[in-house]
């Protein structure tokens, strides 16, 4: 089916949300070479929810600091502008949930698990920076949130079939809905004008081989998130129970023994760090 036709069908079915105003302002300021740190701090301080999350993340074990970060400006300097830009998107994604019950908690927990696992894989392989991988993992399933907001009863049934049939969610989405979360995610990435690297991860984290890109870093970060997603599914993170799934660790130049060690380390890190982003 023609891509334009698919897009028209989707837009009649699914409400693609706009990026929240606070996020649009922050993104605009980050892109402005003449914007000051003070201006960025002022905008973020107006949104208590986002400011609180930003400080929580800056103080999380992920950054390993031995002092408490208690100001927005300090947090921005610790996290960095590029990570902040993507973090704005991730926080906006968290706020997209129109309700937050058990099912939504599972969706968010899976995204968080993929984020933390991606950062660990990036640190071990040096295929990307841990901060970049963290945020790419956090937003990779943005399409699921939007589908769930639009058709929550149907989407719960999709996941019930995932548990019952032990098949990937993307296959069952295509069968039940007629499209899947990566297609929705691509539309969101374009509407939100996300960085190209984020758009690729959102669109292609279930696809291999990827489209041809001159910059190998695009394929590397997508592979990191794809493998992290597979590890989380194999552990049942965000699911009722684990899925039997192949983990493509060899594409990260890893051996099976290394994968087992990484998986064990990730499980420990996940239990320690998830509270910082789940709340």
N, C-alpha and C positions, 0 to 999 in steps of 0.2 A: 504494500500500500504506500502511496506517495506520502512523503514526510509532511507536506503542507496539509494534506487531508487529515492525517493523524493529529496534527497540531490543532486543527479546527475542531475535531471531535473532542479532544481533551479540553479545550477552552470552553466548550459548551457544557462539559461535565464537571470540571474541577475549577475552583476559584483560585487562581494563582495570586497569592497575596503580594502586596507591596512591602518593600523594606520599611520598617518602622521609622518615624521621623528622627528619633534620636540617632539611629544607626546611619541614616542618610547624612545627617549633619557631621557625625564623626568621620565617616568615609570621605566626605567632601573636604574637611579640614586636613585630614592626613594627606590627601592628594595635593593640597595647596602648599607650595614651597615657601610661601610667605606667612603661613599660619604659625602662631606661637604655641608653645607647650601650655601656656596659661589659658589660651582660648580653648584648647582641647580639654583641659582640666575643668574649665567652667561649664562646658557642654555636658561632660560626663557627670559632673557633680549634681546636675539638675535631675538626673534619673537615679533615684536611690537604689533601685533594684540592680541596675547595671553597675553602678559604682561599687556596691557591696560585692558583687560577683568578681569584679576586676581585682579588688583587694584580696578576696579569698584565693583567687588563682595565683596572684603574685606571692602570697604567703604559703602556697601549697608545697608539699614535699618535692614536687616536680622541679622547682627552682633551687632547692637545697640551700636556702639562705639561713644564716645563723642569727639574723636580726628580724624584727617585725617591721613589715612595710605598712605604714599607716596613712599615707597620703596618695592621692590619685596621681600626682606628678611622679612620685617615686615608682609607683606601680607601672606607669607608662614606660619609664626609662628601663625598668627591669625587663618588661615583656618585649618592648621594641615596637616600632610603628607597624611593621608588616604583620607581626603576630596580632597586634591590637586590631588591625583592620579585619582580619579573619575572625578574631574573637568576637567582634561586634556582630558579625554574621551568625556565629554560633550561638550567641546569647539571644539574638533575635529569633533564631530557630526555636530555642527553648521556650520563648514567649509566644510562639505561634500556636502552641497547644491550646485549644479552646476549652479543653477539660484535661485533668491530669489524674486519671485513675490508675489501676494496676497495669492495664495494657500500655498506656502511655509511658508509665514508669519503665516498662520493659524496653520499649523503643528507645527511650533516652539512655537507659543503662547500656544497651548495645552500642549506641553511638559513642558513649563515654569509654566503653571497653576498647573499641576499635581505635579511638584517639590515643589512649594510653599505650596500647600495644604497638601502634604505629610509631609513637615517639621512641619506644624501646628498640624497635627494629631499626629505626633511623640511626640511633646512637651506636648500635652494634655494627651496622653495615656501612655507615658513612655515605649512604645513598642520598640523604637529605638531612636537613637540620632537625633535631628533635622537636623544636618549637613549631616548625612548618608542618611536620608530620602530625603533631598533636591536633592542630586545628583542621587539617585536611580530613583526618579521621573523624573529628567531631561533627563535621558538616556533610559527610559523604552520603548520608541517607535523608537529606532534607526532603526529598520527594515523598518518603513514607509519611512524614508528618502532615503534609498537605493532603495526601490521599485520605489519611485517617480523619482529618478535619472535615472532609467533604462527604465521606461515606463510611462513618465509624462502624456501623453494624456489619457492612460487607467486609471491611478490612479485618475485623476480628475473626470473621469466618475464614479469610485467607490464611491467617496465622494458625487457626485451628487445623486447617488442612496441612499446613507445613509440619505441625506436630504429628498428625495422624499418618501422613503419607511419606514423611521423611524426605521431602524434596525441597529444593531451593525456593525461596519466596518469590523470586523473579519469574519463575516458570508458572507458578500458581496465579500471580498477579496477571500475567498475560492471558491465562485461560479464563479467569473470573471477570477481570475488569476490561481486558482488551488492550491494555498498555501496562507499563511497569514504572516503578519509582525512579529509575534512571532517566526515563524520558521526561517525566514531570520535573525531576531535578534539573535537567538541562534547560527547560523553559524558565525555571526560577533563576538559575545562574545567569541566563541572558537578561531577564527582566531586572535583576538586581545589579547587573553589570559587575559581576564578580571577577576577580583576577582569573586569567586564562587557565592557570594551573589548577585552581580550585574547581573551575568548570569541568576540566578534564577528569578529575578524580570523581566528581559527582556523577558524571555521565558514563565513565568507562570502568568503574571499579568491579564490574562483573563481566567485562569484555576482554577477551584476549585472542589474538594479538590486538594491540592498540592501533589507532591511526598513525600514519607516519608523521613524526615530529622531528624537526631539526635539532631541537634541544633534548638531549637524552634525559635531562633532569625531569621532564614531564612524565616520561615513561617510568622512571625510577620511583617517583612519589606515588604514582598510580599502582605500581607493583607492591610497594610497601603497604598501602591501604588495603589492596586486594588480599594480601597474605594475612594482614592483621584481622580483616573481616572473617577470613576462613578459620583462623585460630579461635576467634570469639564464638563462631558458630559451633565449632567442634567442642567447645567448653560449655555450650548452652547459655552463653551470656546474652540476655535479652529474649531467650526462648524458655518454654516450659521445661525442655530437656535438650541435651546435646544432639546435634546432627552429625551423622557420619559423613564426613566431607574430606576430600583431598586438599592438603595444604601445599601450595606451590612454592615451597621454601627454596627449591633449587634455583628459582629465578632471582633470588637474592644472594646467590653464591653461598648458601648455607648447606650444611650436612644434616642428616636426620638427628644425630646426637646433639648438635647445636640447637636445632628446633626444640627438642625436648627440654633442654636447659632454659631456653628463652621462654618457653611456655610456663615452666615452673616459676621462673622469676616474675613473669607477667602476672600470674595469679596472685602472688604476694603483693606486688605493687598495686594491683587493681583493688584489693581489699583495703589497702592503706589510703589510697588516693581518691576513691570514687566519691567519698562524702563531700569533697570540695566542689564537685560539679553537679552532683545529684540534687543538692538542695538549692 
